[in-house]
Amino acid sequence: MLFKKAVVIGLALFVVFTGGIVGYMIIERWPFLDSIYMTVITLASVGFMEVHPLSHDGRIFTIFLILGGTGILVYGISTFIAFIVEGELSDTLRRSKMRKHIDALSGHYIICGAGQSGKYIIDEMGKTLKKFVVIEKNLEKTKYLCDQNILHLQGDATHNATLQAVGIDRACGLVTTLQSDAENLLVVFTAKRLNPKLRVISQATEEESEQKIRMAGADSVVMPNFIGGLRMVSELIRPSVVSFLDVMLRAKEKTIRVDELSIGSTSPFMGKQLQATGLLTKKDCSVVALRKGQSESYEFNPSPDTLLNDGDTVILMGDINTINSIKGDAR
């Protein structure tokens, strides 16, 4: 839009400038250089003396040249200033609005880095309707986040102030996918000191970094190369299973996911048998497994008579909207 306006204004100025030169050369029969000089000082309104005394027709021509040229110049300058002021104002208002949204977040997730891995995490968070905010220091990547209306903060995730600015004390989880293992380790260490209850997941490239990041406080460490290798083997020896998972993850009509339902002391499901909760007959959702308390083992396809107690975790698979509705009712 601004480019088109600039082209139109430029063409109009060129026409007026050329017309002024030609006009003085024809009306006053002045040399080319004198005509250019007179046109310039007229349009610029600098108040210099006339090159030569003007005739009656020359004065009338100069009046129209001043009105036309000055009008176009004023319009061009005002358009340029308006673009700068409106752009800065719009950017300021956008940042202020985003700041308010971030300050209002609670029980949200923090994503450190919007690189290759970060983009997939952001996409999944959006599909599963989670509250999250992204920290990214690269300006080009923050512009992309801004265009997608994704809550974000431009800054260094390894700094205390940056993590505090995105409400780390109110967050329930953080994932860091920065470029180097050293940066991820520092983010984990800093985040855990600011919020010890925070669940922190980190990416790691080198095998020897995994233990160090765990020692810094990470609840889990994911190695993309390891996961990629397992995926390739699965494609080789169990293609139908992989195909099923791909369809589940990439289905557009519904967002199908595996999720967990935690049974707390105030949950309406607490103390009930599994069949009495209605979870086994819920449409678009299936009970896959059950973990009793803090046990490391899972009971797959649990019996309908299984009693749910405080601290149990039910693994569900189905439409994310249905799962979120169940989790909302269970609070």
Secondary structure by P-SEA (a helix, b strand, c coil): caaaaaaaaaaaaaaaaaaaaaaaaacccccaaaaaaaaaaaaacccccccccccaaaaaaaaaaaaaaaaaaaaaaaaaaaaaaaaaaaaaaaaaaaaaaaaacccbbbbccccaaaaaaaaaaaaacccbbbbbccaaaaaaaaaacccccccccccaaaaaaaccccccbbbbbcccaaaaaaaaaaaaaaccccbbbbbbccccaaaaaaaacccbbbbaaaaaaaaaaaacccaaaaaaaaaaacccccbbbbbbbbbccccccccccccccccccccccccccccccccccccccccccccccccbbbbbbccaaaaaaaaaaac
